Amino acid sequence: MIKVMWLLKRAPHLTLDECRDLWLTRHAPDIIAEESPYLKRHIVDVRREDVDGLSGKPDQEPEWDGIAEQWFETEADYNAVYGRALRSPRNDTLANTSAPYPAGLGKAMRQSPEE
């Protein structure tokens, strides 16, 4: 099993609820449809608004608002999605995130074998 994990920070113009709605009702279904039949599982978790009663709550705004996991059964399935010629970034992701992944991670995940 191969897992790809994406850490996302919402764009400043979005509330956490708006981000959750976009991610769960539009973006995630699009990813599942686009990467089928290679994608075996797709999990999305979006953080809750700060709740004062939670133990261990950070004093500062969290660096990330959510995480997505993509599961692929085989290397061939993974390569069928990430081994294609570079896809242009999804416009909805770029418009609604301020930090889609740590610097350089996205490029490293999409490099072709000859790079």
JOFENDA-V436246 format. One record per residue. SS is DSSP state (2 for helix, 1 for strand, 0 for the rest). PHI is phi in whole degrees, -180 to 180 (none if undefined). D_LAST is the distance of its C-alpha to the last C-alpha in Angstrom with 1 decimal. Layout:
SS/PHI/D_LAST  SS/PHI/D_LAST
//
This chain:
0/none/24.7  1/-116/21.6  1/-116/22.3  1/-115/20.4  1/-118/22.4  1/-115/22.6  1/-103/24.9  1/-127/26.4  1/-119/28.8  1/-68/30.9  0/-69/31.3  0/-59/34.4  0/-80/36.3  0/-107/36.3  0/-79/38.7  2/-63/37.6  2/-64/39.6  2/-65/38.0  2/-62/34.5  2/-59/35.6  2/-61/37.1  2/-62/34.0  2/-68/31.7  2/-84/34.0  2/-99/35.6  2/-119/32.9  2/-69/29.3  2/-59/29.5  2/-61/31.2  2/-65/28.7  2/-63/25.8  2/-60/27.8  2/-66/28.6  2/-68/25.1  2/-100/23.5  0/-75/26.5  0/-96/27.0  0/-77/23.9  1/-76/24.8  1/-93/27.6  1/-154/28.7  1/-137/28.3  1/-120/30.2  1/-127/30.8  1/-126/32.8  1/-119/34.1  0/-65/36.1  0/-84/39.8  0/-58/41.5  0/-56/42.8  0/-120/45.8  0/-62/48.2  0/-82/49.5  0/-84/46.3  0/-67/46.3  0/75/43.3  0/-62/42.5  0/-64/40.3  0/-76/42.2  0/-116/39.3  0/-59/37.3  0/-61/34.5  0/-69/31.0  0/-127/29.9  0/-100/32.0  1/-170/30.5  1/-141/28.0  1/-125/26.6  1/-118/25.6  1/-115/23.8  1/-112/24.6  1/-123/23.0  0/-68/25.0  0/-135/22.3  2/-62/18.6  2/-62/19.0  2/-65/20.6  2/-58/17.9  2/-66/15.1  2/-64/17.6  2/-94/17.4  2/-91/14.0  0/-91/12.0  0/-69/13.3  0/-54/12.0  0/-50/12.1  0/-92/15.7  0/-68/17.6  0/-58/19.2  0/-67/22.6  2/-59/25.2  2/-68/27.7  2/-68/25.4  2/-64/24.7  2/-74/28.4  2/-118/29.7  1/-130/27.6  1/-105/27.3  1/-151/24.7  0/-73/22.7  0/-170/20.7  0/-58/20.2  0/-49/18.1  0/88/14.3  2/-63/14.9  2/-59/14.3  2/-65/10.9  2/-62/9.9  2/-73/11.7  0/-111/10.1  0/-69/6.3  0/-83/5.6  0/-58/5.6  0/-81/3.8  0/-79/0.0
//
